């Protein structure tokens, strides 16, 4: 008889659960919790009982975990775990929050050289944010450090109209921009479209990051969407080689 890996009662999830919460819960259990030593997950009915949710919710969560490469469901065999994928950190195919990545390295994240400016959106920026050309946007630029080491320079651009008359200059944009935006506007980013490019970067950014002439930067340009596919942020983030990113790709036949 296989051993049952029950999630502790304190971690059980209530009746208002949505599948996204189950995905998050199971991902934690796969990495460091009840299923960390397993090669397969229990049957759907057992998972539903353990989590206190319906089989439909469990099935939806497993579909998402399979899309992310953590598991593979095989008829007649069950739900097989991909331990190599589960062990990956800093996946570029998932939503990144660089403060958490720095903390995962055992270092304290902080930011400086914070600048907030209001500008008029040009045609390209207006198109990316689905606003009218000339509409006012807020530019938030800052350097991020891991301990005392500069590791990131970020620029986040968002429509001023998101703040509905509030003064964004009164907000603490030294915190992660997704958290600030959610707290101030109620909007939560759910997906991004990202473009990656190895770049030299301009001189000012290179000086702030303390780069020598041999070092390149990874630029991640993202358009971030809230629910109902609403673009809310256009971000330009420059990463030094402090970070080691991974990506899970599925082959299409």
Residue frames as qw, qx, qy, qz and C-alpha x, y, z in Angstrom:
[[0.000, 0.889, 0.459, 0.000, 0.00, 0.00, 0.00],
 [0.405, 0.497, -0.037, 0.766, 1.37, 3.41, -0.92],
 [0.308, -0.376, -0.469, 0.737, 2.02, 5.89, 1.82],
 [0.067, 0.853, 0.461, 0.237, -0.49, 8.74, 2.01],
 [0.394, 0.025, -0.126, 0.910, 1.10, 12.19, 2.00],
 [0.116, -0.813, -0.569, -0.039, -1.52, 14.30, 3.73],
 [0.175, 0.572, -0.066, 0.799, -1.27, 18.07, 3.75],
 [0.217, -0.158, -0.669, 0.693, -1.19, 19.28, 7.38],
 [0.028, -0.730, -0.680, 0.062, -4.59, 20.49, 8.70],
 [0.162, -0.716, -0.098, 0.671, -3.27, 24.05, 9.17],
 [0.082, -0.323, 0.530, 0.780, -2.53, 24.18, 5.46],
 [0.274, 0.444, 0.843, 0.132, -5.92, 22.85, 4.33],
 [0.029, -0.022, -0.267, -0.963, -7.83, 25.12, 1.98],
 [0.337, 0.308, 0.587, -0.669, -11.39, 26.26, 2.53],
 [0.492, 0.506, 0.708, -0.029, -14.59, 26.05, 0.51],
 [0.303, 0.896, 0.062, -0.319, -14.00, 29.32, -1.40],
 [0.531, -0.376, 0.573, 0.498, -10.96, 27.80, -3.06],
 [0.644, 0.693, -0.106, -0.305, -10.22, 28.48, -6.70],
 [0.961, 0.181, 0.011, 0.208, -8.00, 26.30, -8.83],
 [0.381, 0.748, -0.309, 0.448, -5.19, 28.90, -8.84],
 [0.444, -0.674, 0.446, -0.388, -4.89, 28.54, -5.07],
 [0.960, -0.111, 0.251, -0.046, -4.75, 24.76, -5.40],
 [0.753, 0.556, -0.154, 0.316, -1.98, 25.10, -8.00],
 [0.039, 0.770, -0.425, 0.475, 0.02, 27.25, -5.60],
 [0.716, -0.477, 0.400, -0.315, -0.59, 24.86, -2.71],
 [0.981, 0.105, 0.148, 0.063, 0.36, 21.76, -4.70],
 [0.566, 0.690, -0.272, 0.360, 3.47, 23.46, -6.14],
 [0.242, -0.714, 0.507, -0.417, 4.67, 24.10, -2.57],
 [0.863, -0.256, 0.382, -0.208, 3.93, 20.53, -1.55],
 [0.902, 0.404, -0.042, 0.146, 5.83, 19.20, -4.58],
 [0.370, 0.728, -0.386, 0.430, 8.91, 21.26, -3.71],
 [0.106, 0.410, -0.665, 0.614, 9.18, 21.09, 0.07],
 [0.604, -0.237, 0.305, -0.697, 6.02, 19.57, 1.51],
 [0.784, -0.084, 0.531, -0.309, 4.12, 16.31, 1.70],
 [0.888, 0.423, 0.182, -0.010, 4.91, 15.25, -1.87],
 [0.064, 0.878, -0.453, -0.140, 8.54, 16.34, -1.96],
 [0.322, -0.411, 0.847, 0.098, 9.81, 12.73, -1.88],
 [0.729, 0.337, 0.551, -0.227, 7.22, 11.31, -4.28],
 [0.201, -0.146, 0.690, 0.680, 7.57, 10.31, -7.91],
 [0.156, -0.421, -0.707, -0.546, 3.78, 10.35, -8.46],
 [0.325, -0.184, 0.264, -0.889, 0.80, 12.17, -7.04],
 [0.319, 0.205, 0.867, -0.324, -2.16, 10.37, -5.45],
 [0.126, 0.475, 0.770, 0.406, -5.36, 9.86, -7.43],
 [0.095, -0.424, -0.166, -0.885, -7.64, 12.86, -8.00],
 [0.613, -0.592, -0.419, -0.313, -10.22, 11.61, -5.51],
 [0.715, -0.388, -0.337, 0.474, -7.59, 11.38, -2.76],
 [0.319, 0.122, -0.024, 0.940, -6.18, 14.82, -3.58],
 [0.291, -0.542, -0.319, -0.721, -9.69, 16.30, -3.50],
 [0.706, -0.584, -0.401, -0.013, -10.32, 14.77, -0.07],
 [0.655, -0.200, -0.228, 0.692, -6.94, 15.92, 1.26],
 [0.186, 0.149, 0.069, 0.969, -7.39, 19.50, 0.03],
 [0.132, 0.503, 0.640, -0.566, -11.08, 19.71, 0.88],
 [0.313, 0.452, -0.215, -0.807, -12.16, 20.66, -2.64],
 [0.847, 0.350, 0.236, -0.324, -14.06, 19.10, -5.53],
 [0.742, -0.011, 0.534, 0.405, -12.50, 16.79, -8.08],
 [0.466, 0.802, 0.275, 0.253, -13.28, 19.39, -10.75],
 [0.132, -0.966, 0.224, -0.005, -11.07, 21.94, -8.97],
 [0.651, -0.454, 0.553, 0.252, -8.31, 19.36, -8.57],
 [0.724, 0.373, 0.486, 0.316, -8.57, 18.41, -12.24],
 [0.281, 0.941, 0.069, 0.178, -8.26, 22.07, -13.29],
 [0.354, -0.850, 0.383, 0.077, -5.23, 22.53, -11.01],
 [0.742, -0.178, 0.576, 0.293, -3.52, 19.42, -12.38],
 [0.618, 0.666, 0.322, 0.265, -4.10, 20.67, -15.93],
 [0.052, 0.980, -0.161, 0.107, -2.29, 23.90, -15.03],
 [0.565, -0.623, 0.525, 0.134, 0.58, 22.02, -13.36],
 [0.786, 0.186, 0.514, 0.290, 0.89, 19.88, -16.48],
 [0.433, 0.866, 0.125, 0.217, 1.02, 22.98, -18.71],
 [0.162, -0.922, 0.345, -0.077, 3.83, 24.30, -16.50],
 [0.612, 0.485, -0.620, 0.083, 5.76, 21.04, -16.91],
 [0.349, -0.497, 0.652, -0.454, 5.67, 19.89, -13.29],
 [0.620, 0.008, 0.746, -0.242, 3.64, 16.75, -13.97],
 [0.365, 0.188, -0.676, -0.612, 2.52, 14.45, -16.74],
 [0.693, 0.029, 0.503, -0.516, -0.74, 12.54, -16.55],
 [0.256, 0.285, -0.848, -0.366, -0.55, 9.14, -18.22],
 [0.824, -0.102, -0.082, -0.552, -3.56, 6.89, -18.60],
 [0.947, -0.037, -0.320, 0.003, -3.05, 3.63, -16.72],
 [0.623, 0.159, -0.433, 0.632, -0.01, 4.97, -14.84],
 [0.366, -0.771, -0.411, 0.321, -1.19, 8.10, -13.02],
 [0.097, 0.986, -0.039, 0.128, 0.27, 11.55, -12.41],
 [0.838, -0.011, -0.077, 0.541, 4.07, 11.39, -12.81],
 [0.219, -0.940, 0.017, 0.262, 6.26, 14.16, -11.39],
 [0.678, 0.564, -0.113, 0.458, 9.12, 15.78, -13.30],
 [0.636, -0.649, -0.143, 0.392, 11.60, 16.39, -10.49],
 [0.522, 0.045, 0.180, 0.833, 14.03, 18.28, -12.74],
 [0.022, -0.608, -0.341, -0.716, 11.36, 20.86, -13.57],
 [0.546, -0.761, -0.346, -0.052, 10.12, 21.07, -9.98],
 [0.687, -0.421, -0.080, 0.586, 13.67, 21.90, -8.83],
 [0.412, 0.443, 0.205, 0.769, 14.07, 24.83, -11.23],
 [0.188, -0.696, -0.327, 0.611, 14.26, 28.36, -9.86],
 [0.017, 0.609, -0.168, -0.775, 13.81, 31.71, -11.65],
 [0.464, 0.331, 0.759, 0.313, 11.75, 30.40, -14.56],
 [0.026, 0.220, -0.224, -0.949, 11.35, 32.97, -17.31],
 [0.272, -0.269, -0.734, -0.561, 8.19, 31.23, -18.53],
 [0.366, -0.653, -0.647, 0.145, 6.53, 32.08, -15.22],
 [0.077, -0.927, -0.088, -0.357, 5.78, 35.45, -13.68],
 [0.649, 0.084, -0.390, 0.648, 8.96, 36.76, -12.06],
 [0.309, -0.933, -0.068, -0.173, 9.26, 38.94, -8.99],
 [0.619, 0.491, -0.422, 0.445, 12.90, 39.87, -8.64],
 [0.327, -0.633, 0.441, -0.545, 12.71, 40.80, -4.94],
 [0.920, -0.217, 0.226, -0.236, 11.75, 37.19, -4.21],
 [0.872, 0.383, -0.210, 0.222, 14.55, 35.91, -6.45],
 [0.207, 0.660, -0.478, 0.541, 17.06, 37.93, -4.45],
 [0.615, -0.484, 0.397, -0.480, 15.64, 36.69, -1.15],
 [0.995, 0.048, 0.001, -0.088, 15.93, 33.12, -2.43],
 [0.674, 0.482, -0.368, 0.421, 19.68, 33.73, -2.75],
 [0.662, -0.462, -0.402, 0.432, 19.82, 34.61, 0.95],
 [0.316, 0.045, -0.029, 0.947, 20.27, 38.35, 0.35],
 [0.076, 0.671, 0.505, -0.537, 18.21, 41.39, 1.26],
 [0.349, 0.527, 0.471, 0.615, 16.69, 43.27, -1.71],
 [0.095, -0.739, -0.269, 0.611, 16.54, 47.05, -1.67],
 [0.485, 0.642, 0.378, 0.459, 16.27, 49.84, -4.21],
 [0.252, -0.642, -0.054, 0.722, 17.70, 53.29, -4.73],
 [0.079, -0.173, 0.458, 0.869, 17.99, 55.97, -7.46],
 [0.213, 0.566, 0.795, -0.056, 14.18, 56.00, -7.53],
 [0.044, 0.186, -0.188, -0.963, 12.70, 58.47, -10.02],
 [0.295, 0.584, 0.749, -0.102, 9.03, 59.13, -10.78],
 [0.019, 0.268, -0.247, -0.931, 8.10, 61.29, -13.76],
 [0.540, 0.576, 0.533, -0.305, 4.93, 62.04, -15.68],
 [0.109, -0.294, 0.585, 0.748, 5.20, 61.99, -19.46],
 [0.676, 0.403, 0.024, -0.617, 2.95, 61.93, -22.51],
 [0.737, 0.008, 0.666, 0.113, 2.64, 58.56, -24.22],
 [0.161, 0.435, -0.569, -0.679, 3.98, 58.40, -27.76],
 [0.745, 0.178, -0.303, -0.566, 2.20, 56.32, -30.39],
 [0.580, 0.191, -0.791, 0.040, 4.08, 53.09, -29.68],
 [0.050, 0.044, -0.778, 0.624, 3.67, 53.27, -25.91],
 [0.535, 0.092, 0.195, -0.817, 0.01, 54.25, -26.24],
 [0.738, 0.162, -0.507, -0.414, -0.62, 51.25, -28.47],
 [0.446, 0.130, -0.849, 0.252, 1.06, 48.85, -26.04],
 [0.017, 0.125, 0.701, -0.702, -1.03, 50.15, -23.13],
 [0.014, -0.555, -0.776, -0.298, -4.26, 50.55, -25.15],
 [0.109, -0.736, -0.334, 0.578, -4.54, 54.26, -24.38],
 [0.431, 0.878, 0.192, 0.083, -4.76, 57.38, -26.53],
 [0.632, 0.255, -0.066, 0.729, -1.52, 58.94, -27.82],
 [0.027, 0.559, -0.105, 0.822, -0.60, 61.89, -25.63],
 [0.708, -0.618, -0.242, -0.239, -2.28, 60.44, -22.54],
 [0.140, -0.757, 0.536, -0.347, -0.26, 60.92, -19.37],
 [0.912, -0.071, -0.396, 0.081, 1.74, 57.95, -18.15],
 [0.499, -0.801, 0.321, -0.081, 3.84, 57.47, -15.03],
 [0.718, 0.436, -0.494, 0.224, 7.46, 56.38, -15.44],
 [0.688, -0.676, 0.242, -0.099, 9.04, 54.66, -12.42],
 [0.688, 0.513, -0.454, 0.239, 12.79, 54.05, -12.68],
 [0.585, -0.716, 0.341, -0.170, 14.98, 52.49, -10.00],
 [0.423, 0.461, -0.771, 0.116, 18.09, 50.46, -9.31],
 [0.886, -0.384, -0.026, -0.258, 17.72, 47.23, -7.33],
 [0.139, 0.612, -0.740, 0.241, 20.48, 45.80, -5.16],
 [0.895, -0.231, -0.380, -0.030, 21.04, 42.37, -3.64],
 [0.686, -0.473, -0.150, 0.531, 22.69, 43.32, -0.40],
 [0.145, -0.772, 0.142, 0.602, 25.26, 45.86, -1.58],
 [0.351, -0.090, 0.711, 0.602, 25.52, 44.55, -5.15],
 [0.472, 0.445, -0.036, -0.760, 23.62, 46.33, -7.95],
 [0.390, 0.028, 0.904, 0.172, 21.82, 43.66, -9.97],
 [0.256, 0.611, 0.715, 0.221, 18.85, 45.26, -11.81],
 [0.061, 0.234, 0.012, -0.970, 17.77, 48.52, -13.36],
 [0.173, 0.491, 0.849, 0.090, 14.04, 48.71, -14.01],
 [0.183, 0.090, -0.095, -0.974, 11.66, 51.10, -15.74],
 [0.116, 0.449, 0.883, -0.072, 7.93, 50.58, -15.28],
 [0.148, -0.001, -0.211, -0.966, 5.45, 52.64, -17.29],
 [0.022, 0.464, 0.877, -0.124, 1.74, 52.76, -16.47],
 [0.051, -0.628, -0.401, -0.665, -1.26, 54.96, -17.38],
 [0.002, -0.143, 0.456, -0.878, -1.83, 57.66, -14.80],
 [0.593, -0.221, -0.219, -0.742, -5.57, 57.03, -15.16],
 [0.643, -0.130, -0.752, 0.065, -5.16, 53.74, -13.27],
 [0.297, -0.089, -0.608, 0.731, -4.83, 55.72, -10.06],
 [0.177, -0.705, -0.635, -0.262, -8.22, 57.46, -10.46],
 [0.130, -0.890, -0.061, -0.433, -7.12, 60.84, -9.17],
 [0.758, -0.612, 0.031, 0.226, -4.77, 59.60, -6.44],
 [0.146, 0.889, -0.433, -0.026, -1.23, 60.96, -6.35],
 [0.964, 0.086, -0.202, 0.149, 1.10, 58.06, -7.26],
 [0.348, 0.617, -0.429, 0.560, 4.03, 60.18, -6.07],
 [0.494, -0.560, 0.385, -0.542, 2.79, 59.53, -2.51],
 [0.987, -0.074, -0.030, -0.136, 3.18, 55.75, -2.94],
 [0.470, -0.640, 0.589, 0.151, 6.25, 53.72, -1.99],
 [0.825, 0.515, -0.168, -0.159, 7.55, 52.55, -5.36],
 [0.002, -0.611, 0.786, -0.096, 10.69, 51.19, -3.73],
 [0.649, -0.014, 0.714, -0.262, 8.51, 48.08, -3.17],
 [0.310, 0.099, 0.838, 0.437, 7.77, 45.64, -6.03],
 [0.234, 0.080, -0.241, -0.938, 5.68, 47.40, -8.66],
 [0.420, -0.274, -0.784, -0.367, 3.09, 44.59, -8.88],
 [0.349, -0.447, -0.702, 0.431, 2.42, 44.94, -5.13],
 [0.039, -0.291, -0.140, 0.945, 2.22, 48.73, -5.29],
 [0.300, -0.042, -0.505, -0.808, -0.18, 48.67, -8.22],
 [0.432, -0.358, -0.819, -0.122, -2.41, 46.08, -6.56],
 [0.287, -0.441, -0.580, 0.622, -2.53, 47.95, -3.25],
 [0.010, 0.305, 0.017, -0.952, -3.23, 51.33, -4.89],
 [0.413, 0.174, -0.380, -0.809, -5.65, 50.33, -7.64],
 [0.767, 0.032, 0.499, -0.402, -6.89, 46.82, -6.88],
 [0.766, 0.532, -0.282, -0.227, -5.47, 45.62, -10.20],
 [0.681, -0.422, 0.589, 0.101, -3.49, 42.39, -10.16],
 [0.378, 0.569, -0.605, -0.409, -1.28, 41.36, -13.05],
 [0.879, -0.021, 0.415, -0.232, -2.08, 37.87, -14.27],
 [0.847, 0.249, 0.334, 0.330, 0.05, 37.47, -17.40],
 [0.072, -0.793, 0.280, 0.536, 2.80, 39.12, -19.41],
 [0.820, 0.535, 0.086, 0.182, 4.13, 39.11, -22.94],
 [0.463, -0.755, 0.308, 0.348, 7.91, 39.30, -22.75],
 [0.729, 0.646, -0.144, 0.177, 10.70, 39.91, -25.24],
 [0.721, -0.572, 0.201, 0.335, 14.30, 39.06, -24.31],
 [0.610, 0.737, -0.113, 0.270, 17.43, 40.57, -25.76],
 [0.721, -0.343, -0.041, 0.600, 21.12, 40.66, -24.83],
 [0.228, 0.921, 0.112, 0.295, 22.13, 44.32, -24.88],
 [0.496, 0.242, -0.327, 0.767, 25.01, 46.59, -23.99],
 [0.309, -0.797, -0.469, 0.223, 22.72, 49.14, -22.33],
 [0.223, 0.875, -0.022, 0.428, 23.34, 52.87, -22.22],
 [0.439, 0.385, -0.504, 0.636, 26.20, 54.36, -20.26],
 [0.368, -0.479, 0.292, -0.742, 24.10, 55.68, -17.38],
 [0.920, -0.226, -0.047, -0.316, 22.57, 52.26, -16.67],
 [0.841, 0.208, -0.393, 0.308, 25.93, 50.51, -16.96],
 [0.176, 0.478, -0.471, 0.721, 27.50, 52.95, -14.48],
 [0.611, -0.418, 0.207, -0.640, 24.66, 52.45, -11.99],
 [0.983, -0.096, -0.045, -0.148, 25.11, 48.68, -12.24],
 [0.408, -0.725, 0.540, 0.125, 28.90, 48.89, -11.98],
 [0.927, 0.273, 0.251, 0.065, 29.55, 46.91, -15.16],
 [0.346, -0.514, 0.518, 0.590, 32.92, 46.57, -16.82],
 [0.388, 0.505, -0.369, -0.677, 33.17, 46.74, -20.61],
 [0.150, 0.155, -0.944, -0.248, 33.03, 42.96, -21.12],
 [0.198, 0.279, 0.851, -0.398, 29.69, 42.50, -19.40],
 [0.220, -0.279, -0.573, -0.738, 26.40, 42.39, -21.29],
 [0.376, 0.048, 0.518, -0.767, 22.91, 42.84, -19.89],
 [0.020, 0.350, 0.908, 0.231, 19.73, 40.82, -20.35],
 [0.274, 0.050, 0.076, -0.957, 16.86, 43.15, -21.19],
 [0.055, 0.398, 0.916, -0.014, 13.37, 41.87, -20.51],
 [0.245, -0.005, -0.109, -0.963, 10.68, 44.03, -22.13],
 [0.009, -0.330, -0.937, 0.115, 7.20, 43.12, -20.90],
 [0.401, -0.285, -0.172, -0.854, 3.63, 44.18, -21.35],
 [0.029, -0.083, -0.898, 0.432, 1.74, 43.11, -18.23],
 [0.416, -0.329, -0.503, -0.682, -1.98, 42.38, -18.24],
 [0.362, -0.079, 0.646, -0.667, -4.59, 42.33, -15.52],
 [0.399, 0.313, 0.854, -0.113, -7.78, 40.29, -15.70],
 [0.510, 0.744, 0.388, -0.188, -9.89, 40.61, -18.85],
 [0.712, 0.275, 0.281, 0.582, -6.67, 41.08, -20.83],
 [0.021, 0.992, 0.099, 0.070, -6.20, 44.72, -19.85],
 [0.677, 0.286, -0.227, 0.640, -2.64, 46.04, -20.38],
 [0.411, -0.895, -0.173, -0.001, -1.55, 47.94, -17.26],
 [0.459, -0.743, 0.345, 0.343, 2.25, 48.05, -17.35],
 [0.766, 0.594, -0.160, 0.185, 5.01, 48.33, -19.93],
 [0.642, -0.705, 0.263, 0.146, 8.27, 47.33, -18.27],
 [0.644, 0.623, -0.387, 0.218, 11.93, 47.44, -19.29],
 [0.727, -0.641, 0.246, -0.020, 14.14, 45.49, -16.90],
 [0.520, 0.656, -0.528, 0.144, 17.92, 45.11, -17.22],
 [0.897, -0.431, 0.099, -0.023, 19.43, 42.11, -15.43],
 [0.050, 0.731, -0.680, -0.012, 23.11, 41.53, -14.69],
 [0.674, 0.176, -0.714, -0.072, 24.64, 38.05, -14.66],
 [0.273, -0.282, 0.684, -0.615, 23.86, 37.83, -10.93],
 [0.763, 0.119, 0.338, -0.537, 20.78, 35.88, -12.05],
 [0.043, -0.174, 0.933, 0.312, 20.60, 32.43, -13.62],
 [0.642, 0.197, 0.127, -0.730, 17.31, 31.97, -15.44],
 [0.265, 0.027, 0.950, 0.162, 15.59, 28.80, -16.66],
 [0.567, 0.237, -0.113, -0.781, 12.80, 28.20, -19.12],
 [0.504, 0.090, 0.857, -0.060, 10.64, 25.12, -19.74],
 [0.410, 0.373, -0.393, -0.734, 9.78, 24.62, -23.41],
 [0.714, 0.161, 0.655, -0.189, 7.39, 22.05, -24.79],
 [0.129, -0.178, 0.736, 0.640, 7.96, 20.58, -28.23],
 [0.620, 0.423, 0.216, -0.624, 5.16, 20.97, -30.73],
 [0.360, -0.056, 0.861, 0.355, 4.55, 18.22, -33.25]]
